[in-house]
Amino acid sequence: MDDPQTTSGMAPDRRQQFEADIAKVRLRTGASANEPRLVALGVALMGAGAAVALVAFVVSGSQADTRDVLSTVILAIFGLALAVAGAAVFLRYSIGRFLRFWLLRLIYEQQDRPGS
């Protein structure tokens, strides 16, 4: 209990030193201008893909010809692929900032250790 910890897990003086070192190096830890747009694009792709898949599934149920059913099933699979691609874009850009900062902190803490 000799070392007071903040809610972020670092002592206040170590945290201030960490933030000063980051400012001195001038590393970009914030979001780029395109990240919010790409997160929104990922959400839009997920929604559009799910909607295309659902509509194609409903339409395929009302068709009698096997060729028409297969073409709408292909459209439904395309919608699912679009939704998966949207989820990948959303996940990549929504956690990108967090992972950059986490890696920077990990490198900083490893440099601070004696014997490394």
Buried (B, 14 or more C-beta within 10 A) or exposed (E): EEEEEEEEEBEEEBEEBBEEBBEEEEEEEEBEEEBEEBBEBBBEBBEBBBEBBEBBBEBBEEEEEEEEBEBBEEBBEBBBEBBEBBBEBBEBBBEBBEEBBEEBBEEBEEEEEEEE
